[in-house]
Amino acid sequence: MAKPPKASKTKQNHSAGQAAASNRSVVWLSGLACGVLAAIAPGIATLAAGLLVPGAVALKLDQEPGRPVARTVLTCGLAGCVHPVIRLWNVGQSFDAAIAIVSDPWTLGVAWSAGAAGWLLTQLAPLAVRAVLEAAALARSTRLRAARSRIAETWGLDPAPKAQS
């Protein structure tokens, strides 16, 4: 049997270069979109920039693939921005109104707390899932040991050794 040929180093480097170029394109397009938003709706852009600071920090610090912490912090932060954006929309979307809303400590506290809740969720959810799975596995092993003991008793076999705790 012949082995399949290995991919050449140049082919691997080429695909890595394409991924890097694609990433640069996404960054460039994101910057372009932010610039367009700032030009068309400076009030909303200012409001978003002020209220989503925890999300920006999470984006900078999260180095995991897919950035799960940053995505959760941003999603929860966006939920905290809904009411201020509606308030800005109702007062005319002026830059001065956006500055007034962002400088309100209550509004800033709610939005940043929503981002903090997203971070806390990413830290506690894995622990809660692990505890639930361990409890389910322990309950299942207890049921299986009881079933094994019943079967051993029914068939007249020696009981299984006790599990060490």
N, C-alpha and C positions, 0 to 999 in steps of 0.2 A: 504494500500500500504506500502510495506516495503521499507525503505531507503537503497540505495546502501551502502555497507561498505566503510568507509573512509580508505585511504591509511595509513599504519602505519608509525610512525615516523622513524623507522629503514629503511623502504623502501625509504622514502623521503631523508633521510641522505645518503643512498647508492647511489641514483641517483645524488645528489649534489657532492658526492665524485667522481663519475665517470666523471662528468663535469670538476672538478678540475684536475683530472688525465689526462683527454684529453687535457686540456689547457696546462698542464706541458709538455705533449708529443709534442704539437705543438711548444712550446718555445724551447724544446730540439732539435727537428728536424730543426728548423730555425737556431739555433746556429751551428748545425752540417753542414748545407748547407753553412752558412757564412764561417765557417772554411775551408770547401772544396774549396770554391771560392777563399779564401785568399791563399790557398796552390797552387791551379792550376793556377790562374791568379791574382797575387798580384797587378799588375798595375791597373786592372779594379776594384779590391776590394778597393784599396786606393782611386781611383778616385770617386767611388760610396760613400765611407765613407766621403770624404771631401765635395762632392757636395750635398749630401742628409742630411746634418746636420739639416736643418729646419724640414724635415720629421721625423727624429729621435726625435727631441724636441716635435713635435706634437704627436708622438706615446706615449711619456712619459706623456704629459699633458692631452691628450684627454681621459676622463673617461666614455664617453657615450657608450652605447652598439653599437657594430658594428664600432666604432671609425670613424664616418663620416668625421670629420675634418682632422684627420690623413690620411685617405685614399685619400682625395682630395689634401692635401698638397703633399703627396708622389707621386701621379699621375702627378701633375703639375711639381714637382721637377724632376721626371723621364723624362718628356718632355724636360726640360732644360738640361738634361744630355746627350741627344742624340748626339749633335754635338761634345762635348768633348770626348765621347767614340769613335766616328768615327775617330776623330783626333788621339786619342791614338792608335787605331787599325792600322791606316795608318803609324804611326811612329815605330811600332814594339812591342807595349805593354810592354815596359820596365818600371821598377819601377821608374827610374829617369825621364822618360817622364811623367809618371803619376804625380809625385811631381811637375814637371814644369807646367803642365796643371792646377793642383789644386791651385798652388800658383799664377797663373795669376789672377789679380783682376777683369778683365773684365769677364772671364769665371765664376769665383766664384760669381760675381754680377748677371750675367744672371741666373745661376742655382738657387741661393737663391731668386732672384726676382720671378722666376717661382713658387717656393714654397710659397712665400708671396702672389702671385696672387691667388693661390689655397686657401689660408686661407681667403683672401678677398672675394673670390667667396662664400665660406661657410657662411660668415657674411652678404653679400648683397643679395644673392639669396632669402632667406626667406622673406626679406623685399620687394623685387620686386614682388615676387609671391603674397604676402599679398596685396600689392597696386593694382595689376591687378585684383585679386579676389574681392576686395572691390569695385573697379570701375565697374566691371561687375555686381555685385549685385545691386549697386546703379542704373545703367542703366536699369536693369531688373525691379526693383521696380518702376522706373519712367514709363516704358512702361506698366506695370500692372495697375498703378493708372490711366493712360490715358485711357486704355481699359475699366476700371471699370467706369470711368466718361462717356465714350461714351455709354456704355450699360445702365447706369442709366438714361441718357438723352433719349435714344431710348425707354426705357420702362416707362419713366415718373416717375421714382423714385427720392427720395431725393438724392442729391449728397452726396458722402462720406465725412466725416470730413477731413479737410486738415491735412496732416502729419506735425508734429512738427519737425523743423530742429534744 
